[in-house]
Amino acid sequence: QMREMSEELSSVKYHRNSLDCLCCSKAAGKIASAGDDGIKIISMKDWTEIRNEKIQIRPEAKVTMMHWSEDGELLSFSTEAGWVYCFLAKLQVLSATCNTRLAYLTSLREMTIIEGTNESENKVTISTDLEPAFVALGPSHLATGMNNR
């Protein structure tokens, strides 16, 4: 069914008082909406807020500009007070297994190794010097690397 150009399809209010800035990432399928109560991330699939991805900023810090990276992995924004922030919006899945152990990327420069299905016991966290592009896990060793480093 064809609709008129001026026909309203939906209307949603994501912020209490003001909407200061808005930008979308086609690659991530998300919209970042900055207002008086922080930056909210909205799914472009169903136009609902992704509550666990909300970014809290200082109440006095009004967002003046926002930008997603082309791949949708980074969200950068600046405030009226002159601050520039960059947040990781997507972490690549990187993992390796050996017998009953699992090693997985928990942040840009951190790997976590767990034994079996019990994540809370026998958990080891290791910091890396670089953001790894590949990982290998052996009986006694964890190896991470990036390009030729």
N, C-alpha and C positions, 0 to 999 in steps of 0.2 A: 504494500500500500504506500503510495507516494504521499509525502507530507509537504506542507507549505514551508517556505524558507523562514518565516517569522514564527513558526509554531514552536513552543517550548517543549523540549523532550524530557528534561529533568531539572530539578533545582535542589541543591544541597548546601547547607551552611556548615563549614568545618571549623570555624573559629568563633569565639564568643563575641568580640567587638569589631575586629578589623582584619582584613586580608591585605597584607603588605606586598607580597611577591608570589609569583607562581611560575613554575617551569615543568616541562615534561621530558621524559626519556622514553623514546619509542623502543630502544634496545632493552630497557629494563621493564617496560610496560607499566611505568609508575609516574605519578605526578607528585612534585614537592610543593606544598602549600604553606607559606610562612604567614603567620599572623600574630596577634597579641598573646597567644598561649603556646608559642613554639612553632616548630616545623612539623607538619604532619605529612606522612607519605600515604598516597592514595593509589589503589590499584586501578588501572585503566580497564581491567576486565569487567568489573562490576561496580566501580566508582565508590568502593567502601574504603574506609581508613584502615591501614595496616597498623594496628595499635602498638605492637611491639617494636616498630621502627620509628616511633616518634622521637624527635630531637628536641630536648629541652634547652632553651637558651635563656640568658638573663632577661628578666621582665623588661628592663629598660633598653635592651638591645634590639632595636628595630632593624629587620632585615631589609636591605636596600637592593640587593642583587643576588640571584642564584643561577647556578649553571650545573648541568650534569655532564660528565665526560661522555664521549661518543659511545663507549661500550656500556654505559650505565653503572659502572663500578664505583664512581666517585661523585659525591655531591658537594660542591663548593658554594659558599655564600659569604657575603660581606654585610657588616652592620653599619648603621649610622655613626657609631662611635669609632669607626676605623678598623675594627677587627675583621680578619679574614679567617674563615674556618674551612676545613676540608674533611669530610666524613666518608669512610668506607661504607658503601651501600650494598656491596655484594662481595662475598669471599669465595674464591674458587674452591671447588672440592678437590682435595689432595689427600690421598691416604695410601697406606701400604699395610700388608698383613704378613705375619710369620707365625705359623702354628696357631696358638690361641691368642696372640697379641695383635693389637691394632694401633697404628700410628696415624694421626690425622691432624690437619692444620687447624689451629684454634684462633689464630690471629695472623696478621701479615708476617710476623717473625717469631711464631711460637708453634711448636709441635707438642701434642699430647700423646702419650702411649698408655694404653690400658691393657690389662690382662683379662681375658675372657669376657663374660657379659657383665661383670660387676664393675661399673665405671668408678664408683666411689672408693673402692679399695685398690691398692696397687696401681695408683695413677701417678705418672711421672710427666712433668712439664719441662720442656727444653726450649731455651731461646736460641734462635739462629741469627747469624750476622746479616744475612740477606733474606729477602722474600723468596722462598724456594719455588722452583718451577717443576721439580720432580723430587720424589722421595723413595727410599728403599729401606726395608726393615729386615734385619737378620736376627739370628738367635741371641746375639749379644751387642748388636750395633744398629744405629740409625744413621742413614746417610741422606743428606739433602743437597740439592745443587740448583744452579741457575745458569743457563747458557754455557759458557766456558769457565765458570768459576767453581 
